[in-house]
Amino acid sequence: MTPPETAGEPVPRRAGSIHFRKRSKAPLPTPQESRRQNSVVRSAWLHFGEAAPVIAFLNTRHDALDGQPLQLAIQSDAGLERVETLLGQLTLKA
């Protein structure tokens, strides 16, 4: 379908008005990584109950874990267990 013309003059078209992002070359997470990510986010959400503290907790390095909780949890089931244990300890101290 072409745009309508007025008084014999074509309606100007914006060149390149549709922009597509290049596909990321990063590999997609495995089903196990996705499961662990879902689990740690859910656990943090249940613990904190608000988005800002959940995001801060998951993305901030913790000395007790020697790393970022989200990355550790995604890497292995043992990492996920360590993060969930830390969340449980934070609950006991609060």
Long-range contacts (C-beta under 8 A, 24 or more apart in sequence): 29-74, 33-74, 33-75, 36-73, 36-74, 36-76, 36-77, 36-79, 36-80, 37-70, 37-73, 37-74, 39-73, 39-80, 39-84, 40-69, 40-70, 40-73, 40-74, 40-80, 40-83, 40-84, 41-70, 43-83, 43-84, 43-87, 44-69, 44-87, 47-87, 47-90, 47-91, 62-86
